Amino acid sequence: MENNLYSQLACKMTAQIRSGAITVGERMPSVRQLSKRENVSISTVVAAYNLLEEQGWVEVRPKSGYYVRRQVRESLQVPSTSDVHSRPVIATTSQLVMDVQREVTKPEAVSFSRATPATDFPIIRHVERTYTRLSRTRKHLGTGHTNPEGPYELRQQIAHHAVDAGVAVSPTSIVTTAGCLNAMGLCLQVLTQPGDVVAVESPCYYGILQLIEAYGLKAVEIPAHHETGLSLEALRLAMEQWPLKAVLSVSSFSNPLGCSIPDERKRELVSLLEQYQVPLIEDDIYGDLYFGERRTRAIKAFDTQGLVLLCSSLSKTIDPQLRVGWILAGRYFEELLHRKFLNMLSTPILPQLVSAEILSQGIYERHLRHAREAYRHRYLRLVDLVSEYFPGITKISRPQGGIVAWIELPRGVDATELYHYSREHDVLIAPGEMFSLNKQFQHCFRLNYAHRWTPARENAIQKLGQWVAERVVLLQSQ
Ligand SMILES: Cc1ncc(COP(=O)(O)O)c(C=O)c1O
C-alpha cells in the first residue's frame, strides 16, 4: 500500500463531504464499493477511512459502515464572554480603525476586514436599473432641499417592513438618514451632552465607539454573551452605579459576535429601561439577515413608553453605497428632525426614491431569502476552513444571522500583530482591539464571511491559520 495513495483518497473524500455531495449523517460508500470504484486495494481504502476517522470527518457504526460526522464543524469552541467590569472611560478609539477603513481600497488585497455585504447578488443590477430609470423619469435635481424627514413613500415602506420586527409605527414618526451610523449619531446628539456616560456592548462595533469619542462621551462596557447578547445583570448593575444617559445595542445578529438578545430578554430589557428611565438606541441593521425560520423581534417591539430609538439602514441588506438609513423616532421625532436639519439640512432624494421602489417590490423579499441562505452557507464554509487550518484551540462565534464571525485565539497570540503580518501579505482582517476601549480583545479578530468563497479567499484563511499555528508553537516553547 502506498502511503500517498490512501491520503490522496482521504483528501478526495474530504472534498466530497465539503462540497455537500455527501452530507452529515449520510453513509459513506462501503470499503468494497470504494475499492472497486477507485481501483485501489481494500487496505488502501481502510487506511483512508482510518485517516478520515482520526481527523474527525467520519465515524464507524458497528456492522453498518462509515458515516459523515457533524463534529467537524462543532469541534471548535465558542468565544468566552468578557469578564471585565468596566468603569466609564472617555472614549479614545484606536488609530487602527482608520487604517482598516482606508486600506480596503487596495485592489490586490483579499479583504475580510469590513462588514460589507456580498456584491454578487442580482439585486445590485436591479438597483442600478432603478437608478437609471428614476433619474430619467423623476425630478430630483433642481428641486432645492427636500423635507428633512425624507420622502413619504420611503417612510411608508420602512413602516411596512417594521411590522416583520414586531413594530407598529406610523410613517410620520420616521426620520430618514444617511445610513445607520448617521442615525445613531443623531440620536446621541439628542440624548447626551459631552461628558455623559452611555453603556455599550462588549465587544462593541467600533463605529459606535467612534461616535462616542466624537461626542466627548464616556462609555461603560457591558459584557455580551456569544448566544444571548448584552448581559442584563451587568446592565442593571451599571444602571445602579452610573448616571447612564443611553444604552446602545446591536440587538439582533450583532457585530462582531453575531449574537441576538432572545425575545424574552428583550422584554426584560425594556422593563429595566422603564424602571431607570434610560433610553436605548437600538441598531437593527442585521435584523433581516437571520439564518433561522423567522425574524427575531426588535427591542422596539416591546417598548410602550417610547424609550427605544430604532436605527437601521439598507447598508447590510443591499449596499452601503446607497447611504439610506432611518430612525423610528417616536417621542423624539421633533428633536431628531431638528438635529438632522442642523447637521445636513436633508439627505439626497434619488437614493431614497430608489430605495422606496426596491422595498415596495417582491424582489426585495426574494433577495433577502437568497442572501440569508447564501450567508449561512458561506459562514459554514468559513468554519470548515478555520477547523482545517487553525489550531484546534481556536474559538469561533456561532452567529444566527448577519455577516461577521468573531475568532478568539489563545491568550498571548496577538491579533494586532496578525493584522500587521497579514496586511503585508495582502490579507485584511479587523483586529479585536478595535472593538473595545480597553485591551481585553487583543487575542481576537473579526472576519466577514459574506463574500463568495474563491481559491484566493480560501488561501488567505490558510495563511492566517498557519501564522496562528506558528505563534501557538512559539508560545508553547517559551
Ligand atoms: C452594527 C453596525 N451598525 C452600523 C453600521 C454602519 O451602517 P451604515 O453604513 O448604514 O452607516 C455597521 C457597518 O459596519 C454595523 O456593523
The ligand as an ORCA input file, in Angstrom:
! r2SCAN-3c Opt
* xyz 0 1
  C     -23.658     47.233     13.673
  C     -23.450     48.254     12.601
  N     -24.108     49.421     12.655
  C     -23.937     50.369     11.722
  C     -23.061     50.190     10.677
  C     -22.892     51.279      9.671
  O     -24.034     51.315      8.864
  P     -24.247     52.405      7.742
  O     -23.301     52.075      6.620
  O     -25.670     52.250      7.334
  O     -23.961     53.726      8.337
  C     -22.348     48.990     10.579
  C     -21.377     48.776      9.492
  O     -20.446     48.003      9.603
  C     -22.568     47.991     11.557
  O     -21.931     46.819     11.511
*
